[in-house]
Amino acid sequence: MKKTYAAAVLTALALAVAPALAEDYPTRPIMMVVPYPAGGPSDVVARIVADGMSRALGQSIVVENVGGAGGTIGTGRVAEAHADGYTLLAASMGSHVSAPALYPNLKYDSTKDFTPIGVTAYAPAAIVSKKDIPANNLKEFVDYLKKNGESVKQAHGGVGASSHMACMLFNSVVGAKPSQVAYRGTGPALNDVIGGHVDFFCEQVVSVMGAVKGGSLKAYVVSGDTRSPALPDVPSAKEAGIPDYSINVWSGVFAPKGLPKPVADKLVAALDKALDDPAVAKRLQELGGTVPPKADRGPGPLAERLKNDIGRWDPILKTAAAKLN
């Protein structure tokens, strides 16, 4: 009886204190976990957005890279964190859409274990190769892939990462079966493609644009119906004759489930304000990304996009994985 009473008192006190804590939030630095190594697209976008949100909140947001297992290690850590608004996740389609399809024993549920804050950016994927591949357009590159089969080495940033997801779809669409080489994130994979240790890569424009423009990589196509302003000389998939290669990679911010609504509201408002900042939009656009329009922002649109993308991509990813195994 005494224990029950004490528990009830503690619960009442917690409920009474929570609004005051939320009102003062944030009173110390916030950690934003990027579940991939530094230098990848998720990392780049997260740092741009974190900088904008920190100005809106009046408190610093520290980015921490926790890579490994296609983004699932860092993502799992955030899922288990205390829901107080001081631990956030810079999520991607890799961690939240492809991982559930490719990891049967995943330790988190991407639709239930997080509080959505909002989409941060969109970006198409680009198919790039080391510069000495003897192919100068998409048709020649596909012919090269089919002719050389498993002797061609395709890099990706870990099973379930967006680069893995983008290449699985590409290989399935064009009928290629290269050998796959996994890395602990986009940065190491990209470095080895540039260095010629592996042959090609499929990743967001934000990560490969600089190397393509600098001549360190060849680019053959960008996903979707339109060209990327960041790579205007590279044809879209629709132009190049593979309209089924359609993927617009999104990045987003989540918190652990159970986040108090007043805290969530402050984070949603801070993200919205950051995305309205012309400097943030310019930095994202220069890297090949786009800021989500107002209608696509906030927790509701992010939760709906996640649900729809899982429904769309789960069968595609599982079918593609079966074909390539």
N, C-alpha and C positions, 0 to 999 in steps of 0.2 A: 504494500500500500504506500509506504514511504517512498520507495523507489519510483513508483508510478507518479506520485505527486511531484517528486524532484524532477523527473523527466519532463512533466508538463510545464513546470516553472521554467526550466532551461529552454524549452521550445518557445514559450511565450516571450522570454527575454530575447532570444535570437530573432524572433519576428519583429520585436520592437526596435531592436538595434539595426536590423538590415536596412530599413529606409534611410536612417541617418548615415550609414556607411555608404549607401548608394548615392546619397545627396553630395557627399564629400568627394566621391570618386572622380578622378584618380588622385591619390595622395602620394604615390611613389611610381617609379618607372614600371612600364608594362613590357613584358616579354612577348615577342611574336616569333613563334617557331616556324622556320622554313624546313620542311621535311626532305630537303635535298641539299647537296653541297653548295658552297658559295660559287657564284658565277653563272648559274643556270637561269632560265627564264623566270621561274618562281621566285628565286632570290632577287633578281633585278627588279621585278615588279613589286615585290614585298618592300624593298628598301625605298622605292619611290613613294609608295602609298603610306608606309609607316612614317616617313618624314612629314607628309602632308597631314596625317592624322595627329601626329604629336603636336603640331602647331595648333590644331583645332582644340585639342584636349588640354594644352598647356602643361604637358608632361611628356617626357621622352619615352619612345618606344624602341626597345633594344631588340635587334634581329639576332636570333640564334639559329645556326644551321645544324640540324640533326638528321643527317642523311642515312641512307641504307634501306634495302629491301623495297625499292620502288616507291619510297616515300612513306611506307607503312610504319616504320619505327617512330619517326617524329610525330606522325599523325596519332599513333596509339598513345604516345606520351601525353599529348594534349587532351585526348579523350579521358585520360585518368586524372587530369589535373583538377585542382579546386576551382569551382565555378565562381570566381570572384572578380573576373574582368582583368586580372593581371597576367593571364596566360592566353594568348591568341594563336590561331593557326593560319598561316598563309597557305591555303589549300589549292589544289589543282584537280583537273579531270583525272590525272594519274592516281592521286591518293583517294579520290572519292567516287570515281566512276569505273575505271578499269581495274583497280585493286579488288573490289568486291567480286568481279567476274573471274579474276585470275588467281586469287588466293583463297582456296576453299576453307582454310582455317584462320581467316582474318580475325584479329582480336577486337575489332571495333565495328560498329554498324554505322556507315557513313550517313545514314538518314535519321538515326535515332540518338546517337551519342554526342551530338554537337548542337550548339545554338548558332544558326546562320546569322551573319551580320550583313554580308552583301558581296556582289560581284565586284571585282576591282578592275579587270581588263579582259579584253578579247584579243586573240591573235591567231592568224592562220599558220599552218605548218609549211615548211619548205623542205624539198628533197634536195640534199646537197651531197657532193662527193669530193674526194681528194682531187687535187687539180690535175693529176696526170692520168686520170681515167680517160680512155680514148673514146669519149662520147661528147658530142657538142649540143645535143638537144634531147628531149625526153624519149623520142622514139629510139634513137641510138643507144640511150642509156638502158632502156627496157630490153632491147636486143642483147646488149652486153650482159645484163643480169641473167637472162634466160640461157644464153650461150655458156656462161661460166658457172652457173648454178652455185653449189655450196662452196666453191673456191672463193666466191665474193664474200667479204666480211662486212657485216652491217652492225654498226655500233648502236647502243641505246643506253639510256641512263638508269637502267634497272627494270626488272619485270614490273609492269604496272605503271611506270612513269609515262608521261605524255609522249616522249620520244619513242618509247616502245609501242604505245598505242597507235601513234601516227604511222609507224613503219609496218605494223601488223596489217593495218587497213590498206596501206599502199601495196604491200606485197600480195595481199589477197586480191586486190583490184587488178593488178597487172600480171598476176600469175608467176611471181618470182619466189624462189626458195633459197635465199642466201644463208650463210652461217651467221648466227647472231652472237655478238660479243657484248656482254653486260658490263656496265661500269657503275660506280657509286655516284651517279649524277651526270648531268649534262656537261659540266665543265670538263671533267676528265675524258669523257667520250669525244667531245668536240676537239680537244687538244690532240687526241690520237688520230682523228680524221685529218686534221690539218697537217699533222706530222707524217701522214702516209702509212701509219701502222694498221689502220683499217680503211675500208673502201668508201662507205657512205653512211648517211645519217638522215633521220627525219625529225626535225625539231622546229619549234616556234621561230618565226622570223626574228623575234627579238634577240635570240641567241646567236644566229648565224649571219645576220645582216652585215656586220662589220667585216667578217672574214670573206664573205662573197664580194663585197665592194672592194676589199683590199687585194683580191685575186688569189687568196689562199685556198678558196673552195670554189667549186663549180655549182651553180644552182640550176635545176631543170624545170621545176614547177612549184607553184604554191597551191595549197588546197583551196577549194571553193570555186565560186563563179567569177570572181573579179581579181584583178592583180592587186598586189600590196603596194601602197604608195612608197614603202620603204625599199622595195625591190621592183621598180617599175618596168625593168627590162625582162623580168621573168614571167612567163605566161601562167595564167590560172589553169587549174585542172580542167575546167570546162573548155577553155580555149585549146588546150593540148589534147583533147579527145578522151579524157578520163573523168567525166562529170561525177562518177560515183565516189571519186576521192574528195569528199566533202567533210571537213572537220574544222571547226572554229574553236580553238582551245580557250577555255576560260580559266581565270584565276579568281579566288575569292577569300574572304576572311570568315573564319568560324571561331567560336569559343566553346568550351566544354558545355554539355547539357546542364540545364538547371540555372543558367545565368539569370540573376534578378533582372526583371524587366527595366527598371530605371537605369541600370548599368548598360544593358543591351541598347536601350534607346540612345544613351550618350555615345556609344560606339558607332551606332548606325548614323547618327547625325554627324559625327566626326569624319566618317568615311565619305559621306555625301559631300561635306564641305571640302574635303581633300580632292575629290573628283571634279568639283566645280572650279578648282584652282587652275587657271590657264597654264601655269608653269608645270603642274603635274600632267595635265593633258598633253602639253607639248613634248615633255620628256617621253611619255608613253608612245606618242605618235612617231617620234623620231626613231624609236626602236622597233617600229612595225606593229605596235599594239593600238587598240582603240579604247577609249573610255566608254563604259556602258551608258546608254541614254537613261534619262530619269526613270522611264517606265521599267527598266531592267534592274533598278537598284533596290537595296533593302533586303531584309530577311525573306519576305514572301516570294519575290521573284527568284532569289537564289535557291530556296527550297524547292520551288516548282521546277526550275531548270535541272537541278540535281535529280529529281524524281524522273523527269522526262528523259534525261540523258542516260540514266541507268536502264530505263525501259528500252531505249533505242539501241544502246551500245552493248548491253549484256549479250544478246544473241550474236551480234556481229563479232565481238571479241572472242567468244567461245568457239564460233565456227572458224574464224581466222586462225586461232591457236591450234585447232584440230588439224587444219589443212597444212600448217607449217611444221607440225611435229612428225 
